[in-house]
Amino acid sequence: MLLDPKDLPEADFSALKETKKPPRAVKSLRKYQDGIGKITGRFLVYDRDRDVIAKIGHSASLQEFLNESGGVRVYRDGIRVYNYGEPNNDWLGLDLRRINSPSKRISNNIVVGAVDLSLEESNGLEEKTNREGFVEGIELERLRALIIGAISVFEAERNKDKANLRKLLSKKRDSLGGGIEKPLLSIKKVGKEARSIGQDRPADREGAEGLRRHARDHAESLAPRACPW
């Protein structure tokens, strides 16, 4: 996994700056996990675009849930470490890093995440006396850098899905331009011609039925479906 050198603690970043040409990205080293141990977790990231969230259903409830629960929590041996993941606690700085690339990076209010640590292995992370987070130090800074590195990998894959989803929604919107109205006008025309001669010819009935099927299938294709984000 690659990390942004600027996300690393000052001591690690300074060592990189001593090289002739500081790298734009560095590989995650084993020493970066000293005092932290193995890191696991899960991230659920949503798309709050109006067109997307409208197709999920219960959009108002989802928006409220994300406003209240958005963020990344931390657990050690299954016990939560506060205040990480609380409302307005953007301890990873997700909102700040999103400013320069708003369409490519996730914000704190669209992710519901959990990071799991081992109490025994994360002995370099000392909790504050008030039990509200870890004491600032090199281990905590490295933990942030490692999580941001994992999120960057996630964002790259998510952006591919976002592009495909936007393309699909764009096609759906384009297809509304007369897609249903045209078959309906044809149906009315057939019915008018049939009435004008006082009988329903088989060919007219078959043509009208075909147009009805076309209109019905087209309408069903526009029905809301669950979206992945």
Stockholm file with secondary structure:
# STOCKHOLM 1.0

chainA/1-229         MLLDPKDLPEADFSALKETKKPPRAVKSLRKYQDGIGKITGRFLVYDRDRDVIAKIGHSASLQEFLNESGGVRVYRDGIRVYNYGEPNNDWLGLDLRRINSPSKRISNNIVVGAVDLSLEESNGLEEKTNREGFVEGIELERLRALIIGAISVFEAERNKDKANLRKLLSKKRDSLGGGIEKPLLSIKKVGKEARSIGQDRPADREGAEGLRRHARDHAESLAPRACPW
#=GR chainA/1-229 SS CEECGGGSCHHHHHHHHTSSSCCSCEECCGGGGTTTCCCEEEEEECCCCHHHHHHHSCHHHHHHHHHHHCEEEEEETTEEETTTTSTTCCTTCHHHHHTTCTTTSCCTTSEEEEEEECTTTTTTCCBCTTSSSBCCSHHHHHHHHHHHHHHHHHHHHHHHHHHHHHHHHHHHHHTTSSTTHHHHHHHHHHHHHHHHTTSCCHHHHHHHHHHHHHHHHHHHHTSCCCCCC
#=GC SS_cons         CEECGGGSCHHHHHHHHTSSSCCSCEECCGGGGTTTCCCEEEEEECCCCHHHHHHHSCHHHHHHHHHHHCEEEEEETTEEETTTTSTTCCTTCHHHHHTTCTTTSCCTTSEEEEEEECTTTTTTCCBCTTSSSBCCSHHHHHHHHHHHHHHHHHHHHHHHHHHHHHHHHHHHHHTTSSTTHHHHHHHHHHHHHHHHTTSCCHHHHHHHHHHHHHHHHHHHHTSCCCCCC
//
